Amino acid sequence: MLGVQYIQLSIRRGWCESVDYLNKTELETLPELEQKINLAKKHLFLLFDFATLSPQEMGLNSSTFSWSTHIFDVVHDSKQMIDAKMRQFQDSLRMRRERLIEDLQSYALQVSY
């Protein structure tokens, strides 16, 4: 029984850490990265005044700058997956609780006879 409790605590701890990490990423890390990308854009625009970039360099820079728009979609999808799993776990827990109540009522009837 102790092993089962340890596994349940480990799963819950891992789950909470994942949710906390996602929230921290969305609220702290991504805005910081976006600021850094905007600063890099300003530096790149300054560089355009003094140098010509090759098509390959332009492609690399454009993928770097467009990354920030795609990451918010990834965070949104991750949140949706977390919400779906949470609902799934809650439904599973509800069913297990109902089965336990039914078993306890059955045991109570057996003991009362």
SVG drawing of the C-alpha trace seen along z (x, -y; Angstrom):
<svg xmlns="http://www.w3.org/2000/svg" viewBox="-29 -53 57 65">
<polyline fill="none" stroke="black" stroke-width="0.4" points="0.0,0.0 2.9,-2.4 4.2,-1.9 0.9,-2.9 0.8,-6.1 4.3,-6.9 3.4,-6.5 0.3,-8.7 2.3,-11.4 5.0,-11.3 2.4,-11.6 0.7,-14.5 4.1,-16.2 5.1,-15.8 1.8,-17.1 2.0,-20.2 5.6,-20.8 4.5,-20.6 1.6,-23.1 3.9,-25.4 6.5,-25.2 4.0,-26.0 2.6,-29.0 6.1,-30.3 7.1,-29.9 4.0,-31.8 4.1,-34.6 7.8,-35.1 10.1,-33.4 8.2,-34.1 7.8,-37.8 11.6,-38.1 12.4,-36.2 10.1,-38.4 11.9,-41.5 15.2,-40.0 13.9,-39.2 12.6,-42.8 16.1,-44.1 17.7,-41.8 15.4,-43.1 16.5,-46.6 20.1,-45.5 19.5,-43.7 17.8,-46.8 20.9,-48.8 23.0,-46.2 21.0,-46.5 22.3,-50.1 25.9,-48.8 25.8,-45.3 23.9,-43.2 22.7,-39.8 22.6,-36.7 19.3,-35.0 20.4,-32.2 21.1,-34.7 17.8,-36.4 16.0,-33.0 17.7,-32.2 16.8,-35.6 13.2,-35.4 12.7,-32.0 14.2,-33.3 11.8,-36.3 8.7,-34.3 9.4,-31.7 7.9,-34.0 4.5,-34.0 4.4,-30.2 5.4,-29.5 2.2,-31.0 0.2,-28.5 2.3,-25.7 1.6,-27.0 -2.1,-27.2 -2.1,-23.7 -0.3,-22.4 -2.8,-24.1 -5.6,-22.4 -3.9,-19.0 -3.4,-19.6 -7.1,-20.6 -8.2,-17.5 -6.0,-15.2 -7.2,-16.9 -10.8,-16.3 -10.0,-12.7 -8.3,-12.1 -11.1,-13.8 -13.7,-11.6 -11.6,-8.5 -11.3,-9.5 -15.1,-10.1 -15.8,-6.6 -13.3,-5.0 -14.9,-6.8 -18.4,-5.7 -17.2,-2.1 -15.6,-2.3 -18.9,-3.7 -20.8,-0.8 -18.3,1.7 -18.5,0.2 -22.3,0.3 -22.2,4.0 -19.7,4.8 -22.0,3.0 -24.9,5.1 -22.9,8.3 -21.7,7.4 -25.1,6.5 -26.4,10.0"/>
</svg>
